[in-house]
């Protein structure tokens, strides 16, 4: 038997399992879902708008779908990219709190000013350093690192979404729309030109037929 309470508990478990320790990803995914729903509503409005002619819909519907793809792809790409960079900076300890710094210094993972680098050793701040792979990570610093990492990912994700929604996505969309508009205008000009030519020259005949008609027309005026 269908149980709303059981379904809700399952949904909450899924959210906690997949996003409990990764709220930045939830921000990205919910943003994408929002764009998808908004785009579907826009396409729906075009399809069922009686004030828009069928000829216009033939152009507008693919245009709206393409516009939606541009919006969603640019939003997801930029937001995910900025979030990844933020998470990477935190995991490599390029960005860290004072408490995390003390932990790393105590373990000899920080290259102090003037200190010579040991060949083959990876230090905090190096791109391939990973604080979560340290032997004493779970026992000493994990409880302090995870909230900091989650907060940094959320801030990075918000930054990416703001940049995408207000700068990159409108710019890409406008350039795409401008190109499609030019293409549509060129197509309309060609269509109008063809229609005008058909109006000026409604019938097309072969050369033989033309010669035959011409001979008939002028045969009565010939004098010997």
ABEGO torsion letter per residue (X at the ends): XBBAAAAAAAAAAAAAAAAAABAAAAAAAAAAAAAAAAAAAAAAAAAABAABBAAAAAAAAAAAAAAAAAAAAAAAAAAAAAAAAAAAAAAAGABBBAAAAAAAAAAGABBBBGBBBBBGBBBBGBAABBAAABAAAAAAAAAAAAAAAAAAAAAAAAAAAAAAAAAAAAAAAAAAAAAAAAAAAAAAAAAAAAAAAAAABABBBBAAAAAAAAAAAAAAABBX
